[in-house]
Amino acid sequence: SKRTPLDLLIRLGSRKAGVVVRHKRDHKKLLQRAVGLSAISRLANLDSFVLIDDAPERGLRVDLEDLDVEIIEKSRYRNLLMSLREEE
């Protein structure tokens, strides 16, 4: 949905994570959604991730790290899901 701050909510056992997917290379819109995800994550005790196509630009990486949101390149997302499953 274009109006919600997160695209996916993942639950594996007791672990929960919110995920935002970058659909376009729009840095500003992605950061707005990441701010919303960060706020929801703090309230709901979620891990926060942004899924992007390729290596992030330095400015984007710094901005997302400041929000305590982890960047996951699409090539690594399966590893993320497997690690969440193993921690169940």
N, C-alpha and C positions, 0 to 999 in steps of 0.2 A: 504494500500500500504506500502511496506517495505521502500520506499525511501522518503516518506513525513513525516514531523514531527508530523502531526496530523492524527488521524483516523476518527474523526467525527467533523463536524461543526454543532452546534445546534443553531437554531434561533427561539426564541419565542417572538413575538412582536418586541420590540426594543432591547431586550437582545440577545447577541450572546456569544457563548462559544466554545472553542476548546478543544477537548478531545483526549488524548493519552491512548491507552489500552495496558497494559503489557501482552504480549502474552507468554513470557517465563520468567523465573526468572533471567534474564540477567540485572543486576543492571547497568552496564556500558552503554549498548545500550538504556535502558530506560532513563537514564540521558541525553544522546546525543539527543534523541527525545524531551525530556522536555526542553532542552536549545533552540532548534528550535521553539518549541511551545511558549516558553516565549517571544522570539524575535518577532514572528508573532503576538502574543497577544498584545504586546505593540504598534506595528504599526497599528493594525486593531481594537484596543480597544475591545479586547475579554477577557472574563473570561477564566482562564486556569485550566484544571482538568486532573489528571491522574487516570484512572480507574484500580484498581488492584483486585486480587482475595481475598486476606485476609489482615490481619493487616500488615502494612509495617514494615520493619526493621528500627531500630532507625537511622542508617546512611542514609538510603534512605529518610526518613521523613525530616531530617535536610537539606539534599541536595535540595530536592524539595521545601521546605519552603524558602530556600535562593533564589530560582528562582521565587518566588511568584506564585507557582503552587500548587493548592489544591489537596490533595489526597482523592479519594472517593473509599471506598471499595464497591465491586459489590453489597453487601447486602444493601447499602444505595443509590444506583444510582437512584432508582425510586423517593425517597424523593427529590433528587436534581432536577430532572425534574419537579416534582410537584411545588417546590418552585420557579423555574424559571417561570413557567406558571402563578403562582399566582401574580408575580410581574409585569406582562404585563401591 
